[in-house]
Amino acid sequence: MAPKLVKEKTQKIELRVTPETKILVLKMAQDDDITVTKFLEGLISREFNRRARRTSSTKPE
């Protein structure tokens, strides 16, 4: 059976990184005692969820 192509709706999040941002992210990840990658994944996940809640609450029924 051939694999089915799934069309996904994707969003783009642009990260603007400054030296201050790098230091802040490193410190916050260190405070949470997790890797920077895990910290950023959580941050992006929360942002997607926030956007999803905002768009779903503004859609007319």
Secondary structure as UniProt FT lines:
FT   HELIX           19..32
FT   HELIX           36..58
//
